[in-house]
C-alpha cells in the first residue's frame, strides 16, 4: 500500500507502530498518535521524497509542478545551459522518476565520448620500483621487498566519476526507476566498472573547463547521494528512501539566479558567508544565505525561504533572524525572499524603535522559467540600485 501526501499538509492514516517509527526516522513527516493503536497523524513540511518498504510505502510530493521543480534544479546546476538540461528531464509527472531519468540521461551523455581521466597520487607496496620511494616507510620495514612507493596514476577513478558511479548504484537499488533510465544506468555502471563508487553525501568538485560536460550530471548525483538511503537486514535490502528539502532547492536556485542577475551591477556575491557573530563573545555565529559585496563591504543580505506565508501568520522566526543579520552587518534593511504560492505577497516591515526594515519579497516559482528569472532580475535591481547605507547600532 502506497500512501501519497502533499508537502505542507496534515492528514490521518493507518499504520502500525513500527511503520510510524520508520516514517518518522526518514524525516519525511512528523508522526503523532491520533487514536491508539494504529491511527496516526502525519504532518509534512518542506521535505519531499519516497520511502519504499516493498509491501508498503510513503510518498510526499511537492506542491510545485514537476517541470517547474526541475527548472529550479537545472538552473542551480547550470545557469547558462539550463534550457538544454531541463528539456530532457522535466517531462515526467513523478518528481523521483524525473530526477532518476534526468540523472541517467545527463550521466550517459557526459560519459558518451569517454570517461574523464585525471592524475591521482597512489601510495602502495610494489615488488618493483616506480615513481618515488617513501623513504621513511621503507626504512621502517624489516624486509627489503615489497617497496613502499608513491606515483601519479592517470586514471578514470577520479571524484567526478566516483560520484556518477555512486549515484548510479543507489538508483539501481530503487524499484521506481523506469526501464529506459534503468538501462542507461546499467550502461553507466559498465562504463565505470573500474571506478570506486562514492558513498554517502558528497560535494561535487568545482566545475571547470575540463569537467564542464559533467555539470548537470554532477548536480543530480550530489542530490541523489545526499538524499538516498538504503536499509539492509540480513544482507537483503529492507527499505530504500529518497528525501530532499525544497528549502535547499530554492536556496540553491536563488543563489545561482541572483549571482547572475547582480553581475551587471558589479561587486561580488558570497554564499553562506560565516564571518560575523551576533555577540562580542563570538558564540552566536551568523551565516546568511546570500550577501552582496561592493568595495569590500556588505551592501545587501538575502535569505531564501521555501515555506507558506500568509497575511495573518508571518513567520516571526525569519524576521528575528534577518534583524540579527542587519544588526551584525550594520545594514538598514535586509531581504527575506520566499517561494511564492497563491497566499503570498511582497511587503515591508518597519521595526519599532529602530531604523531597520525587513523587505519581504515573493518569487512566483509556478510561473514559466523566463518569468521567474524576470522576477529575480527585478529583485537584483532593487537590491543594487536601492542598496542600503550602513547604520550605527
C-alpha positions in Angstrom: 0.0 0.0 0.0 1.5 3.3 -1.1 0.3 6.4 0.8 0.7 9.8 -1.0 0.8 13.1 0.8 1.5 16.7 -0.4 4.1 18.9 1.2 2.9 21.3 3.9 -0.2 19.1 4.7 -1.6 17.2 7.6 -3.8 14.0 7.5 -4.6 10.9 9.4 -3.6 7.4 8.2 -3.5 3.8 9.4 0.0 2.4 10.2 1.5 0.0 12.7 3.7 1.5 15.4 6.7 0.0 13.6 5.7 1.7 10.3 5.1 5.0 12.0 8.5 4.8 13.7 10.2 4.1 10.3 8.4 7.1 8.7 9.5 9.4 11.5 13.1 8.2 11.1 13.2 9.3 7.4 12.2 12.9 8.2 9.6 12.8 5.5 6.8 13.6 8.0 6.4 14.2 11.7 4.2 11.5 13.3 1.7 12.0 16.0 -0.6 9.3 17.5 -4.2 10.2 16.7 -6.2 7.2 18.0 -4.4 4.2 19.5 -3.2 1.8 18.4 -2.9 2.3 14.6 -4.3 5.8 13.7 -1.5 8.3 13.1 -1.5 11.9 12.0 1.3 12.7 9.5 2.4 16.3 9.2 4.6 17.3 6.3 6.7 20.4 5.7 9.3 21.3 3.0 10.7 17.8 2.7 9.6 15.6 -0.2 10.5 12.1 -1.2 9.7 8.5 -1.1 10.0 5.6 1.3 9.7 2.2 -0.3 9.3 -0.7 2.0 8.2 -3.2 -0.6 4.7 -4.1 0.8 4.0 -0.5 1.8 5.5 2.9 1.3 5.1 6.7 1.7 5.4 9.3 -1.0 5.4 13.1 -0.2 5.1 15.1 -3.4 5.9 18.8 -3.8 3.2 21.5 -4.3 5.3 22.7 -7.2 4.7 21.0 -10.6 7.5 18.7 -11.6 8.6 20.7 -14.7 8.9 23.8 -12.5 10.9 21.9 -9.8 13.2 20.5 -12.4 13.8 24.0 -13.8 14.9 25.2 -10.3 17.3 22.2 -10.1 18.6 22.6 -13.6 19.2 26.3 -13.3 21.1 25.9 -10.0 23.3 23.3 -11.7 24.0 25.3 -14.9 22.7 28.9 -15.0 23.8 29.3 -18.7 22.9 25.9 -20.1 19.7 25.1 -18.1 17.4 25.2 -21.1 19.1 22.1 -22.6 19.2 20.2 -19.3 15.5 20.9 -18.4 14.3 19.9 -21.8 15.4 16.3 -21.1 14.4 15.8 -17.5 11.3 17.9 -16.9 8.8 15.8 -18.7 7.9 13.2 -16.1 5.0 13.8 -13.8 6.6 12.0 -10.8 9.5 14.0 -9.4 11.5 11.0 -8.3 11.2 9.5 -11.8 12.2 12.8 -13.2 15.3 13.0 -11.1 16.3 9.4 -11.9 15.6 9.8 -15.6 17.4 13.2 -15.7 20.5 11.8 -13.9 20.6 8.8 -16.2 20.3 11.0 -19.3 22.9 13.5 -18.3 25.4 11.0 -16.9 25.0 8.8 -20.0 25.6 11.8 -22.3 28.6 13.1 -20.2 30.3 9.7 -20.5 29.5 9.2 -24.2 32.8 10.5 -25.5 34.8 8.7 -22.8 35.0 9.0 -19.0 37.1 11.8 -17.8 40.6 10.8 -16.6 43.0 12.6 -14.3 46.1 12.1 -12.2 45.8 10.8 -8.7 48.5 10.1 -6.2 48.8 6.4 -5.2 50.7 5.1 -2.2 51.3 1.3 -2.3 53.6 -1.6 -1.8 55.2 -2.8 -5.0 57.7 -5.6 -5.9 59.2 -3.3 -8.5 60.3 0.3 -8.2 58.1 3.0 -9.8 57.6 6.7 -9.1 59.2 7.8 -5.8 60.3 5.8 -2.8 58.7 6.7 0.5 62.0 6.6 2.4 60.6 6.8 6.0 58.1 4.0 5.4 60.7 1.9 3.6 63.2 2.2 6.5 60.5 1.2 8.9 60.2 -2.2 7.2 62.4 -5.2 8.2 62.4 -6.7 4.7 63.6 -5.0 1.5 60.6 -6.1 -0.5 58.0 -5.0 -1.3 58.9 -1.4 -1.9 57.0 1.5 -0.4 56.4 3.7 -3.4 54.4 6.8 -4.4 53.4 7.5 -8.0 50.9 9.5 -10.1 48.4 7.4 -11.9 46.4 8.6 -14.9 43.0 7.0 -14.2 39.3 7.3 -14.5 39.0 6.7 -10.8 38.6 10.4 -10.0 36.0 12.2 -7.8 33.7 13.1 -10.7 33.4 9.5 -11.9 33.1 8.2 -8.3 30.0 10.4 -7.8 28.4 9.2 -11.0 29.1 5.6 -10.1 27.8 6.1 -6.5 24.5 7.7 -7.6 24.1 5.0 -10.3 24.4 2.2 -7.7 21.9 3.9 -5.4 19.3 4.4 -8.1 19.6 0.9 -9.4 18.5 -0.4 -6.0 15.2 1.5 -6.2 12.1 -0.1 -7.7 10.6 3.1 -9.1 13.2 3.8 -11.7 11.7 3.4 -15.2 13.1 0.9 -17.7 14.8 3.4 -20.1 16.6 5.1 -17.2 17.5 1.7 -15.7 19.0 0.5 -19.0 21.1 3.7 -19.1 22.2 3.3 -15.5 23.4 -0.3 -16.3 25.5 1.1 -19.2 26.9 3.8 -16.9 27.9 1.2 -14.3 29.6 -0.9 -17.0 31.5 2.1 -18.3 32.7 2.9 -14.8 33.3 -0.6 -13.7 36.9 0.2 -12.5 35.8 3.3 -10.6 35.1 3.1 -6.8 31.5 4.4 -6.1 31.2 7.4 -3.8 29.3 6.5 -0.6 27.2 9.0 1.3 26.8 12.7 0.8 29.5 14.0 -1.4 30.1 17.6 -2.6 30.7 17.9 -6.3 34.1 19.2 -7.5 34.3 22.7 -8.8 33.1 22.9 -12.4 35.9 24.0 -14.7 36.5 23.8 -18.5 37.8 20.2 -18.0 34.7 18.8 -16.4 32.0 21.2 -17.7 30.2 18.4 -19.6 29.6 16.7 -16.3 28.0 19.7 -14.7 24.3 18.7 -14.9 25.0 15.0 -14.0 27.2 16.0 -11.0 24.5 18.3 -9.6 21.9 15.5 -9.8 24.5 13.0 -8.4 25.1 15.2 -5.5 21.3 15.4 -4.9 20.9 11.6 -5.1 23.9 10.9 -2.8 22.7 13.3 -0.2 19.1 12.3 -0.3 19.0 8.5 -0.9 19.4 5.8 1.8 19.2 2.0 1.9 18.4 -0.1 4.9 19.6 -3.6 4.8 18.6 -6.5 7.1 20.3 -10.0 7.0 22.1 -9.0 3.8 19.0 -8.0 1.9 17.5 -4.6 1.1 14.8 -3.9 3.7 13.8 -0.4 2.5 15.0 2.4 0.3 14.4 6.1 0.8 14.8 9.3 -1.1 14.3 12.6 0.9 15.3 16.1 0.0 14.4 19.5 1.2 12.7 22.1 -1.0 14.3 24.8 1.2 17.7 23.7 -0.2 16.4 23.5 -3.8 15.0 27.1 -3.6 18.1 28.4 -1.8 20.4 26.9 -4.5 18.3 28.3 -7.3 18.0 31.8 -5.8 21.8 31.8 -5.1 22.6 31.0 -8.7 20.0 33.3 -10.2 20.9 36.3 -8.0 24.6 35.8 -8.7 23.8 36.1 -12.5 21.3 38.9 -12.1 23.6 41.0 -9.9 26.7 40.6 -12.2 25.9 43.7 -14.3 25.9 45.9 -11.2 29.4 44.9 -10.2 30.5 43.7 -6.8 30.5 40.1 -5.7 28.0 37.6 -4.4 29.1 35.4 -1.5 27.1 32.4 -0.4 26.9 31.2 3.2 29.3 33.8 4.4 30.1 33.0 8.0 32.5 35.8 9.1 30.2 37.6 11.5 28.9 37.0 15.0 25.9 38.5 16.8 27.7 38.7 20.2 31.0 40.0 21.4 31.9 36.6 22.8 31.7 35.2 19.2 29.5 32.4 20.4 26.5 33.2 18.1 27.7 32.8 14.5 25.6 34.3 11.7 25.6 32.6 8.3 23.2 34.4 5.9 22.3 32.6 2.6 23.4 35.3 0.2 25.4 38.5 0.8 26.3 41.1 -1.9 29.6 43.0 -1.5 31.0 46.2 -3.1 34.2 47.9 -2.3 35.0 45.5 0.5 31.7 45.9 2.4 28.4 44.1 2.6 25.7 46.0 0.7 22.8 43.6 0.9 21.7 40.5 2.8 19.2 38.0 1.3 17.8 34.9 3.0 15.8 32.4 0.9 12.8 30.6 2.4 10.6 27.9 0.9 7.5 27.9 3.1 4.0 29.1 3.3 3.5 32.7 4.1 0.1 34.2 4.8 -1.1 37.7 5.7 -2.2 36.5 9.2 0.8 34.3 10.0 4.1 35.9 9.1 6.9 33.7 10.2 8.3 35.6 13.2 11.5 33.5 13.5 12.5 34.5 10.0 12.1 38.2 10.8 14.1 37.8 14.0 16.8 36.1 12.1 17.0 38.9 9.5 17.0 41.5 12.2 20.1 39.8 13.7 21.8 39.8 10.3 21.1 43.6 9.8 22.4 44.4 13.3 25.6 42.4 12.9 26.3 43.7 9.4 25.2 47.2 10.2 22.7 47.4 7.3 19.5 49.4 7.4 17.5 46.7 5.6 17.5 43.0 4.7 15.6 40.9 2.2 13.5 37.8 3.0 12.7 36.1 -0.3 10.0 33.4 -0.3 9.0 30.9 -3.0 5.5 32.3 -3.6 2.3 30.4 -3.5 -1.2 31.8 -4.0 -1.3 33.2 -0.5 2.0 35.1 -0.6 2.7 38.7 -1.5 5.6 41.2 -1.1 5.6 43.5 1.9 7.7 45.8 4.0 8.1 45.7 7.8 9.4 48.7 9.8 10.9 47.6 13.1 9.8 49.7 16.0 12.4 51.8 17.9 15.0 51.2 15.2 15.9 52.2 11.7 15.8 48.6 10.4 13.4 47.5 7.6 12.7 43.9 6.5 11.7 43.7 2.9 9.7 40.5 2.2 9.7 39.5 -1.5 7.9 36.6 -3.1 9.2 34.8 -6.2 6.3 33.1 -8.0 8.0 29.8 -8.9 4.8 28.5 -10.5 5.3 30.8 -13.5 7.3 29.9 -16.7 11.1 29.9 -16.3 11.7 33.2 -18.1 9.1 34.9 -16.0 10.6 33.5 -12.8 14.1 34.8 -13.9 12.5 38.2 -14.7 11.3 38.4 -11.1 14.8 37.7 -9.8 16.2 40.4 -12.1 13.7 42.9 -10.7 14.8 41.8 -7.2 18.5 42.3 -8.2 17.7 45.8 -9.5 16.0 46.7 -6.2 19.0 45.3 -4.2 21.6 47.1 -6.3 20.0 50.4 -7.0 18.4 50.7 -3.6 21.4 49.3 -1.7 21.1 50.4 2.0 23.5 52.6 3.7 25.3 51.4 6.8 23.8 52.4 10.1 25.2 52.8 13.6 23.9 50.2 16.1 
